[in-house]
Amino acid sequence: MIGALIIGLIAGAIAKMLMPGKDPGGWIVTALLGVAGAALAHFIGVRTGMYTEGEPAGLLAAVLGSVLILWAYRAFFLRGRTV
């Protein structure tokens, strides 16, 4: 659990560096973004056979999941705003 949070924090920070912009929230939101990205990557990985149930997603997959979640957030909640 703590390992997933640390990977999530790192993945969220990398995702914010890859997609800079003014997003609400500080480091807590960044950590949550990373954890959600890791969870999304794990879900997709299990469904496609890349991971087994109980195996955590890797850092690269967590970063990709975080970028996807950040992109979706911006697409749906920040319409018409300059980011």
HELIX and SHEET records of a PDB file:
HELIX    1   1 ILE A    2  LEU A   18  1                                  17    
HELIX    2   2 TRP A   27  THR A   48  1                                  22    
HELIX    3   3 LEU A   59  PHE A   77  1                                  19    
END                                                                             
